[in-house]
């Protein structure tokens, strides 16, 4: 199965999300019939159900905080609580999918609210004032969960042998050595003189073929040019039509009249 070899290479690439690797790993586990790892891969990919046991790395301990309308977020001091009570209000079991954990890993801080019953009890313990209790976690904590899943996935896939059909396929990180047959002609001698001496038949045959092609093309161009030239010479010249002289206009002399002044009667 080529997917096994591909997954072995991609699981070492930190740029590929773990959720993408889990999808491919789920296909491999189904085809191999590995039911135990198939259930684990499916739970990590889609999330754990409420009745399922979660791995220890999915239980995180954060910092209890509370928010009211006047002071904003404030830390809740747990020095007066018993260790069991402090652990109960500070830890959280994350059953969400791997895609959601990867999104939380990219954040600086993540706030998680309590269950409604636990939230009501905490509000009463804090005096009964309207507030929102929660737990603050850092993105690094979610990154640790993602890295632990990648590590376990790496250990699982490396223990699976490569399929027989992919044993002879070259990988991207392998150097393939090409072995030349003894009776195969060599076309890479050390010097130019040796190259021409050993390969003169096919070298000069190829050069001659190319020369003949170009000569043929040149002759065709010359023939087309000559035919066009002689054809233009044989065409009769079109007769000239006599030009009709255009009539000339005779200028009319202009007559100027001088007005006669009126005679006065005495």
trRosetta pair geometry for C-beta under 8 A, 3 or more apart (Angstrom, degrees):
i j d omega theta_ij theta_ji phi_ij phi_ji
1 4 4.9 89 85 -9 98 102
1 5 8.0 177 101 1 60 82
1 28 6.9 151 116 -120 149 85
1 31 6.4 115 -91 113 156 152
1 163 4.8 130 16 -35 55 146
1 165 7.8 83 -34 53 25 112
1 166 7.1 -47 69 -18 28 131
2 5 5.7 -55 -161 40 50 110
2 6 6.1 50 145 -21 75 108
2 163 7.6 -75 -51 42 38 130
2 165 7.7 -68 -53 100 79 106
2 166 5.4 152 -96 -88 61 127
2 169 7.4 0 -113 44 100 168
3 6 5.4 -55 -144 41 36 115
3 7 6.0 37 157 -22 69 106
3 24 6.1 -163 -174 -169 110 101
3 27 6.3 -64 157 99 164 122
3 28 5.8 -154 112 -75 117 97
4 7 5.9 -56 -146 36 27 108
4 8 6.5 31 153 -21 62 105
4 28 5.9 116 -85 -128 76 128
4 157 7.0 176 -156 -162 75 95
4 160 5.8 -119 -148 114 126 127
4 162 6.3 172 105 -123 124 53
4 163 6.1 130 34 -18 135 96
4 166 7.2 -177 62 39 100 157
5 8 5.7 -51 -149 32 32 113
5 9 6.8 26 155 -14 63 105
5 162 5.9 48 -75 -129 96 104
5 163 7.8 -92 -29 25 101 89
5 166 5.0 -149 -28 164 138 149
5 169 7.3 151 77 77 177 125
5 171 6.7 -139 179 -96 119 110
6 9 6.0 -62 -156 38 32 107
6 10 6.1 17 156 -10 69 114
6 24 7.2 -108 100 -169 109 148
7 10 5.8 -60 -134 44 33 103
7 11 5.9 41 165 -33 68 105
7 21 6.8 110 -147 -151 92 84
7 24 5.2 -177 -90 124 111 127
7 25 6.3 124 -148 -77 146 72
7 28 6.3 -66 -4 -38 160 149
7 157 5.3 -124 120 -146 114 149
8 11 6.3 -46 -140 23 22 112
8 12 7.8 16 158 -11 51 104
8 157 5.6 -166 -85 138 71 117
8 158 6.6 109 -127 -89 102 63
8 162 8.0 -59 -5 -85 154 92
9 12 6.7 -71 -173 32 33 105
9 13 7.4 28 142 -22 66 109
9 171 6.9 180 -76 -162 132 121
9 172 7.0 84 -145 35 151 112
9 173 7.4 175 -123 -4 112 117
10 13 5.3 -53 -154 26 50 116
10 16 5.1 -5 -179 27 98 172
10 20 7.9 -92 155 113 136 110
10 21 6.3 -174 115 -99 109 96
10 24 7.5 61 66 47 143 160
11 16 7.9 -86 -92 74 25 130
11 21 5.7 98 -99 -139 77 139
11 150 6.8 159 -168 -165 86 84
11 153 6.0 -152 -136 116 128 106
11 154 5.0 163 145 -93 132 80
11 157 5.9 157 -21 50 158 147
12 154 7.4 90 -71 -118 68 121
13 16 4.7 65 92 1 108 107
16 20 5.6 -105 176 73 91 131
16 21 6.2 98 126 -51 115 98
17 20 4.7 99 68 2 86 101
17 21 7.3 -153 102 -2 50 85
17 99 7.9 42 162 -107 141 69
17 102 5.9 28 -151 -133 112 163
18 21 5.4 -53 -150 39 42 113
18 22 6.2 47 151 -26 70 102
18 98 5.7 -115 100 178 104 133
18 102 6.7 -176 39 -75 97 121
18 146 5.3 -174 3 -164 147 89
18 149 5.5 85 -178 96 147 119
18 150 5.2 -104 -103 -69 115 92
18 153 7.3 161 -151 8 96 152
19 22 5.6 -49 -146 31 32 114
19 23 6.9 38 153 -23 61 99
19 45 6.5 112 -143 -133 72 76
19 97 7.5 53 -114 152 119 100
19 98 4.5 171 -85 101 86 114
19 99 4.8 53 -94 -71 158 76
19 102 6.2 -91 -20 -11 114 144
20 23 5.9 -50 -156 26 34 112
20 24 7.0 25 152 -8 64 103
21 24 6.0 -60 -155 41 37 106
21 25 6.0 36 151 -20 70 111
21 150 7.1 75 60 -116 158 80
21 153 6.0 93 134 149 128 159
22 25 5.4 -55 -139 41 33 113
22 26 6.2 43 157 -29 65 100
22 41 5.5 170 -158 -167 87 88
22 44 5.8 -140 -124 99 143 107
22 45 4.2 -180 134 -81 135 103
22 98 6.0 129 0 22 155 162
22 149 7.6 -22 -71 160 117 126
22 153 7.2 -101 -84 -100 70 144
23 26 5.8 -48 -152 25 28 114
23 27 7.3 29 150 -16 58 100
23 45 6.6 122 -69 -132 61 139
24 27 5.8 -52 -158 31 39 111
24 28 6.6 36 148 -17 68 105
25 28 5.5 -53 -148 38 39 112
25 29 6.2 39 154 -20 70 105
25 37 7.9 -93 161 151 109 111
25 41 5.1 -145 110 -134 111 142
25 153 5.9 -88 -82 -147 160 112
25 156 7.5 69 -153 93 127 130
25 157 6.8 -96 -113 -70 105 116
26 29 5.8 -51 -143 37 30 110
26 30 6.4 32 156 -19 63 106
26 38 6.7 88 -144 -141 67 73
26 41 4.9 -174 -82 125 76 128
26 42 6.1 96 -120 -74 119 73
26 45 6.4 -32 -52 -18 134 158
27 30 5.9 -57 -150 35 29 110
27 31 6.4 21 156 -13 65 109
28 31 6.0 -62 -148 41 29 106
28 32 6.1 17 159 -9 67 113
28 157 7.4 47 103 -113 164 97
28 160 7.4 75 167 149 129 178
29 32 6.0 -63 -141 45 28 104
29 34 4.6 -89 -150 66 80 104
29 35 8.0 136 165 -80 104 17
29 37 5.0 -140 -121 99 130 98
29 38 4.0 173 135 -80 128 79
29 41 5.7 172 -1 20 154 146
30 33 7.7 31 179 -70 28 34
30 38 6.0 100 -69 -118 62 130
32 160 7.1 -81 -95 -129 158 130
34 37 4.6 -5 136 42 120 107
34 38 5.7 147 94 -29 70 91
35 38 5.3 -56 -141 36 30 119
35 39 6.5 32 161 -21 65 100
36 39 6.3 -57 -158 31 27 105
36 40 6.8 18 150 -11 62 108
37 40 5.4 -52 -144 41 42 112
37 41 5.9 42 157 -21 72 105
37 156 5.8 134 -133 -150 145 144
38 41 5.9 -53 -141 38 28 108
38 42 6.2 27 158 -17 63 110
39 42 5.8 -57 -144 39 28 110
39 43 6.3 27 157 -18 64 108
40 43 5.9 -57 -147 37 29 109
40 44 6.3 25 157 -15 65 108
41 44 5.9 -57 -146 39 30 108
41 45 6.1 25 156 -18 65 112
41 153 7.7 92 -105 -106 98 102
42 45 5.8 -59 -144 40 29 110
42 46 5.9 -10 171 14 68 113
43 46 6.7 -69 -127 55 22 83
43 47 7.0 -65 -171 108 57 16
43 48 5.0 39 -170 -87 109 73
43 49 8.0 -88 -125 -1 100 73
43 52 6.5 -153 -127 149 135 159
44 98 5.4 43 156 -56 77 117
44 149 5.6 144 -158 -137 142 132
45 97 6.6 -6 150 -153 35 94
45 98 5.7 -40 -115 10 36 119
46 97 5.6 -49 -164 -107 19 104
47 95 5.5 72 -177 146 92 72
47 96 5.2 -50 -113 -165 116 23
47 97 4.3 -64 -47 -62 94 64
47 100 7.7 28 -80 25 115 127
48 52 4.6 -133 -171 81 95 125
48 53 8.0 -92 -165 86 138 22
48 54 5.0 -172 44 -89 174 94
48 58 7.5 97 2 137 140 172
48 95 4.1 -102 62 -146 91 91
49 52 4.6 95 55 -6 80 109
49 95 7.4 -144 16 -175 4 134
50 95 7.2 24 -83 -150 50 176
52 95 7.8 127 65 -136 104 118
54 58 4.5 -88 161 69 123 137
54 59 7.0 135 97 -46 120 85
54 93 5.6 144 40 -169 149 110
54 94 7.6 155 -171 69 158 51
54 95 6.1 -115 -79 -93 135 79
55 58 5.3 99 65 0 76 101
56 59 6.0 -55 -164 26 48 110
57 144 7.2 -138 -167 129 107 94
57 145 5.6 148 143 -117 102 71
57 148 4.7 -117 -166 92 166 165
57 149 8.0 -165 96 -48 142 73
58 93 6.3 51 122 -161 97 67
58 94 5.0 -129 -176 62 89 84
58 95 7.2 81 161 -76 140 44
58 145 6.2 76 -97 -130 59 125
59 91 5.9 12 179 -176 96 116
59 92 7.4 171 -150 82 58 35
59 93 5.3 -24 -99 -98 80 70
59 94 7.6 -173 -85 13 29 76
60 91 6.8 166 89 -149 37 67
60 92 5.8 -19 64 59 84 84
60 94 6.5 29 6 -16 110 116
60 137 5.7 43 132 -122 142 133
60 141 5.1 85 -139 166 133 134
60 142 7.9 -30 -72 -68 156 61
60 145 7.7 -67 -60 -51 116 121
61 87 7.3 -56 -115 -138 117 71
61 90 5.2 29 -159 132 84 102
61 91 4.8 -36 -96 -92 72 79
62 90 6.1 -162 62 -174 54 70
62 91 7.6 144 15 -101 70 28
62 92 6.6 1 6 6 114 114
62 112 7.2 138 16 33 161 111
62 135 4.0 107 76 167 131 102
62 136 5.3 179 173 76 119 41
62 137 4.3 -81 -96 -73 124 73
62 141 7.6 -113 -84 11 86 172
63 75 6.3 -48 164 -129 114 100
63 90 7.1 4 -102 -140 21 98
63 135 6.8 141 64 -161 36 66
63 136 4.7 -24 61 58 95 99
63 137 8.0 169 18 -72 74 39
64 75 7.2 93 86 -165 64 62
64 76 4.0 -53 113 52 109 121
64 78 6.5 100 31 -50 130 118
64 89 5.3 16 -82 136 139 105
64 90 5.7 -85 -36 -91 95 73
64 133 6.9 -13 -168 -168 96 100
64 134 7.7 155 -152 87 54 36
64 135 5.8 -38 -94 -101 51 72
65 73 5.2 4 173 -167 130 98
65 74 6.5 153 -160 77 78 34
65 75 5.7 -51 -104 -102 75 43
65 76 6.2 -163 -99 -8 18 90
65 111 7.3 -71 56 -126 130 109
65 133 7.4 158 88 -154 45 54
65 134 5.5 -22 67 69 91 82
65 135 7.1 142 18 -112 81 20
65 136 5.2 50 -10 -22 129 109
66 73 7.4 149 78 -147 31 54
66 74 5.7 -27 64 63 80 86
66 76 5.5 83 -15 -62 104 106
66 122 7.8 -162 -93 147 116 118
66 126 6.3 141 -118 -122 166 162
66 131 5.0 21 177 160 107 133
66 132 6.8 155 -159 76 59 45
66 133 4.8 -26 -101 -98 86 67
66 134 7.4 152 -93 21 37 68
67 72 6.0 -36 -139 178 90 37
67 73 4.9 -30 -87 -86 96 60
67 74 7.3 152 -88 14 44 71
67 131 6.2 156 76 -166 40 81
67 132 4.6 -17 58 56 97 98
67 134 7.2 8 -1 12 105 113
68 71 5.8 42 58 37 101 84
68 72 7.6 -45 55 -8 57 12
68 74 7.8 -9 11 10 93 116
68 129 6.5 0 -115 126 135 119
68 130 6.7 113 -136 95 89 68
68 131 4.4 -48 -79 -103 85 92
68 132 7.7 173 -75 15 40 71
69 130 7.1 19 -12 96 109 112
71 74 5.7 17 118 -44 124 122
73 136 8.0 77 -173 -61 138 131
76 89 7.7 -74 99 135 143 134
76 126 7.5 -77 -121 -94 117 119
76 133 7.2 25 -48 -135 147 101
77 80 7.4 60 120 7 96 90
78 81 4.7 -48 -167 29 79 122
78 85 7.7 -170 -159 107 107 90
78 86 4.2 110 164 -120 135 104
78 89 7.1 -177 -104 71 130 120
78 90 6.9 -50 -43 -53 168 122
81 85 4.3 -121 -179 91 111 117
81 86 4.5 142 95 -59 122 85
81 89 7.6 -67 -173 28 172 126
82 85 4.6 87 54 12 83 102
82 86 6.8 -152 88 -6 39 88
83 86 5.7 -55 -139 40 31 111
83 87 6.1 31 160 -19 65 107
84 87 5.9 -56 -148 37 28 109
84 88 6.3 31 153 -25 63 108
85 88 5.5 -53 -147 32 33 115
85 89 6.6 11 163 -3 66 106
86 89 6.6 -67 -147 45 28 94
86 90 5.8 9 161 -7 66 125
87 90 5.9 -72 -133 48 26 102
87 91 5.5 7 178 -9 70 120
88 91 7.0 -52 -119 36 15 96
89 114 7.9 -29 -141 -96 75 133
89 118 7.6 171 -109 -178 79 118
89 122 6.8 125 -130 -96 126 121
89 135 7.7 179 158 -79 61 110
90 135 6.6 135 -148 -126 40 120
92 112 5.5 64 -133 99 172 153
92 135 5.7 -179 -34 68 129 156
92 137 7.5 -95 42 -53 130 131
94 101 6.8 101 148 -92 140 106
94 142 8.0 157 -120 -109 177 89
94 145 7.2 -45 72 -103 141 166
96 100 4.1 -72 150 77 129 141
96 101 6.2 157 88 -47 104 81
97 100 5.0 98 60 7 77 100
97 101 7.2 -140 102 -2 43 88
98 101 5.5 -54 -147 38 39 113
98 102 6.3 41 154 -21 69 103
98 146 7.2 109 -159 -113 91 83
98 149 6.8 -146 -117 118 121 172
99 102 5.8 -52 -149 35 31 112
99 103 6.6 33 151 -20 63 103
100 103 5.6 -50 -150 34 35 113
100 104 6.5 34 152 -16 66 103
101 104 5.6 -53 -148 38 35 110
101 105 6.3 41 151 -27 65 103
101 142 5.2 -172 -170 -165 77 105
101 145 5.6 -92 -171 94 138 131
101 146 5.9 171 126 -66 113 92
102 105 5.5 -48 -147 29 34 117
102 106 7.1 34 154 -20 61 101
102 142 7.7 -177 -87 149 18 116
102 146 5.9 95 -90 -101 74 138
103 106 6.1 -56 -160 29 34 110
103 107 7.4 33 146 -22 62 104
104 107 5.7 -55 -158 26 43 114
104 110 4.9 8 -151 -76 103 156
104 137 7.6 16 174 93 125 123
104 139 6.5 -172 149 -122 62 73
104 142 4.2 -180 103 -94 104 170
105 139 5.3 100 -162 -175 33 87
105 140 7.9 76 -146 -98 75 16
105 142 4.0 -136 -74 105 73 106
105 143 4.3 117 -149 -70 113 68
105 145 7.7 -137 -73 51 116 93
105 146 5.5 -28 -59 -9 159 139
106 139 6.4 -109 68 -150 10 137
107 110 5.4 101 86 -63 138 90
107 139 4.7 179 75 -81 55 117
107 142 8.0 46 44 33 89 143
108 138 7.1 -47 167 -147 49 73
108 139 5.7 -68 -113 -8 13 120
109 136 5.6 -15 -170 -166 114 102
109 137 7.0 147 -159 78 61 41
109 138 6.0 -40 -102 -106 64 52
109 139 7.1 -86 -59 -27 24 82
110 136 7.3 143 74 -156 43 53
110 137 4.8 -23 63 65 95 94
110 138 7.6 156 17 -112 83 4
110 139 6.8 110 -21 -76 103 65
110 142 7.1 56 3 -30 148 134
111 134 4.7 29 -177 148 101 145
111 135 7.1 152 -154 74 56 41
111 136 5.6 -26 -97 -97 73 67
111 137 7.8 174 -83 21 26 72
112 134 6.1 154 75 -169 37 91
112 135 5.0 -21 61 60 93 94
112 137 6.6 28 -5 -2 112 114
113 119 6.7 9 173 -84 96 130
113 132 6.9 -59 -115 180 112 97
113 133 7.4 107 -145 90 71 58
113 134 4.9 -54 -93 -105 55 93
114 118 4.1 -114 167 94 125 112
114 119 4.3 164 75 -63 110 80
114 122 6.5 114 20 4 164 140
114 133 5.9 2 0 97 124 104
114 134 7.0 -147 -20 -105 77 42
114 135 7.5 97 -65 -16 80 98
115 118 4.5 78 57 16 88 107
115 119 6.6 -155 85 -12 39 88
116 119 5.5 -55 -141 36 29 115
116 120 6.5 31 159 -22 64 102
117 120 5.9 -51 -151 31 31 110
117 121 6.7 26 153 -14 63 106
118 121 5.8 -56 -149 38 35 110
118 122 6.3 33 154 -19 67 107
119 122 5.8 -57 -146 37 30 109
119 123 6.4 32 156 -21 65 105
119 132 8.0 -21 -153 -150 120 52
119 133 5.8 179 -134 52 74 105
120 123 5.9 -54 -149 33 31 111
120 124 6.6 30 154 -16 63 105
121 124 5.8 -54 -151 37 33 111
121 125 6.4 32 152 -18 66 107
122 125 5.5 -54 -145 38 35 111
122 126 6.2 27 156 -14 67 109
122 133 4.4 -41 115 4 143 170
123 126 5.8 -61 -146 42 30 106
123 128 6.3 70 145 -117 85 33
123 129 7.6 -137 -167 61 87 45
123 130 7.9 2 -151 -121 127 27
123 131 6.1 170 -120 55 91 90
123 133 6.6 -139 -61 -13 70 116
124 128 5.7 26 -119 -78 49 77
126 129 6.8 -84 117 39 98 88
126 131 6.3 -65 102 48 148 145
126 133 7.2 175 -19 -69 146 119
137 141 5.2 -93 -178 53 105 142
137 142 7.1 92 134 -37 126 94
138 141 5.3 110 66 -5 75 98
139 142 5.7 -56 -159 39 48 108
139 143 6.3 53 145 -25 73 104
140 143 5.2 -52 -149 34 38 118
140 144 6.7 46 152 -25 66 97
141 144 5.8 -47 -156 25 33 113
141 145 7.3 34 147 -17 60 98
142 145 5.5 -46 -156 30 43 113
142 146 6.6 42 148 -17 68 102
143 146 5.6 -53 -149 37 37 112
143 147 6.2 35 154 -18 68 107
144 147 5.7 -54 -143 39 32 109
144 148 6.3 33 157 -21 65 106
145 148 5.9 -57 -149 35 29 110
145 149 6.6 28 154 -17 63 104
146 149 5.9 -56 -153 35 31 110
146 150 6.5 31 150 -18 64 106
147 150 5.5 -53 -148 37 35 114
147 151 6.3 38 153 -22 67 104
148 151 5.6 -48 -145 34 34 113
148 152 6.4 31 156 -15 65 104
149 152 5.9 -55 -146 39 31 107
149 153 6.1 32 154 -19 64 109
150 153 5.6 -57 -146 39 29 113
150 154 6.3 34 153 -24 64 104
151 154 5.6 -52 -149 32 31 113
151 155 6.6 30 154 -17 64 103
152 155 5.7 -50 -149 35 35 111
152 156 6.4 34 153 -19 65 107
153 156 5.7 -55 -148 36 32 111
153 157 6.2 20 161 -11 68 109
154 157 6.3 -61 -140 41 27 100
154 158 6.1 24 164 -18 64 113
155 158 6.2 -59 -142 37 24 108
155 159 6.8 21 160 -18 59 110
156 159 6.3 -67 -160 33 28 108
156 160 7.3 25 149 -23 62 104
157 160 5.7 -51 -158 24 43 114
162 166 5.3 -115 177 86 103 107
162 167 5.8 130 110 -84 121 70
163 166 4.9 74 63 17 89 102
163 167 7.4 -127 97 -34 46 79
164 167 5.6 -32 -153 -8 40 119
165 169 7.8 31 137 -22 61 115
166 169 5.0 -52 -155 25 61 122
170 174 5.2 -141 -161 74 80 125
170 176 4.9 -36 -109 -67 143 125
171 174 4.6 95 54 -7 82 110
180 184 5.5 -124 180 64 90 132
180 186 7.2 68 159 -94 156 90
181 184 4.0 100 63 -18 95 111
186 189 6.9 101 123 -62 110 69
186 198 7.3 -18 79 145 89 148
187 195 8.0 59 -171 -145 55 91
187 199 5.9 78 -126 -92 79 146
188 195 7.9 -18 -148 -107 20 105
189 194 4.0 -141 155 112 147 111
189 195 4.5 -161 49 -73 113 66
189 198 5.8 133 -47 27 138 138
189 199 7.7 -156 -5 -7 116 111
190 194 6.2 36 50 49 72 146
191 194 4.6 90 59 13 86 103
191 195 6.7 -143 97 -10 44 88
192 195 5.4 -52 -145 34 33 116
192 196 6.4 27 158 -14 66 103
193 196 6.1 -56 -148 39 30 103
193 197 6.2 28 153 -19 64 111
194 197 5.5 -56 -142 39 32 113
194 198 6.0 16 165 -8 69 111
195 198 6.5 -66 -144 43 22 97
195 199 5.9 -32 176 31 62 116
195 203 7.9 97 143 -68 87 149
196 199 6.8 -78 -123 61 20 77
196 200 5.5 52 172 -81 64 89
196 203 6.5 -92 -126 57 65 164
197 200 6.4 -11 -132 -32 16 111
199 202 5.8 -53 -175 51 85 95
199 203 5.1 88 124 -31 91 109
200 203 5.6 -61 -133 43 29 112
200 204 5.7 12 176 -6 70 113
201 204 7.0 -73 -151 41 13 93
201 205 6.1 11 157 -16 56 119
202 205 5.4 -56 -138 42 32 116
202 206 6.1 35 161 -22 66 106
203 206 6.1 -64 -158 35 24 106
203 207 6.5 17 151 -14 64 108
204 207 5.4 -50 -140 40 39 111
204 208 6.0 42 158 -21 68 105
205 208 5.9 -54 -145 37 27 110
205 209 6.5 30 155 -21 61 106
206 209 5.7 -53 -149 33 31 113
206 210 6.6 28 155 -16 64 105
207 210 5.9 -58 -153 37 32 109
207 211 6.4 32 151 -20 67 105
208 211 5.6 -53 -145 35 34 111
208 212 6.3 34 157 -18 66 105
209 212 5.9 -55 -149 36 30 110
209 213 6.6 34 152 -23 63 104
210 213 5.6 -52 -152 31 34 115
210 214 6.6 27 155 -13 66 104
211 214 6.0 -59 -151 39 33 105
211 215 6.2 31 153 -18 68 107
212 215 5.6 -53 -141 38 33 111
212 216 6.2 36 158 -21 65 106
213 216 5.9 -57 -152 35 27 111
213 217 6.5 26 153 -17 63 106
214 217 5.7 -52 -148 36 34 112
214 218 6.4 35 153 -20 66 104
215 218 5.7 -55 -149 36 32 111
215 219 6.4 32 154 -19 66 105
216 219 5.8 -53 -147 35 31 110
216 220 6.5 32 155 -19 64 104
217 220 5.8 -55 -152 34 32 112
217 221 6.6 32 152 -18 65 105
218 221 5.7 -55 -151 36 34 112
218 222 6.4 32 153 -17 67 105
219 222 5.7 -54 -145 38 33 110
219 223 6.2 35 155 -21 66 106
220 223 5.7 -54 -147 35 31 112
220 224 6.4 30 156 -17 64 105
221 224 5.9 -55 -149 37 30 109
221 225 6.4 29 154 -18 65 107
222 225 5.7 -56 -148 38 32 111
222 226 6.2 30 156 -20 67 106
223 226 5.8 -54 -144 36 30 108
223 227 6.3 29 158 -18 65 106
224 227 6.0 -54 -146 36 30 109
224 228 6.4 27 157 -15 63 109
225 228 5.9 -62 -151 40 29 110
225 229 6.3 29 154 -23 66 108
226 229 5.7 -55 -146 34 32 111
226 230 6.4 20 162 -9 68 106
227 230 6.3 -59 -144 42 28 101
227 231 6.0 29 158 -21 64 113
228 231 5.7 -57 -142 37 28 113
228 232 6.5 29 159 -20 63 105
229 232 6.1 -59 -156 32 28 108
229 233 6.9 25 149 -18 63 105
230 233 5.5 -53 -151 33 39 113
230 234 6.5 33 155 -18 69 106
231 234 6.0 -57 -147 36 32 107
231 235 7.1 47 153 -37 62 97
232 235 6.0 -40 -157 9 36 117
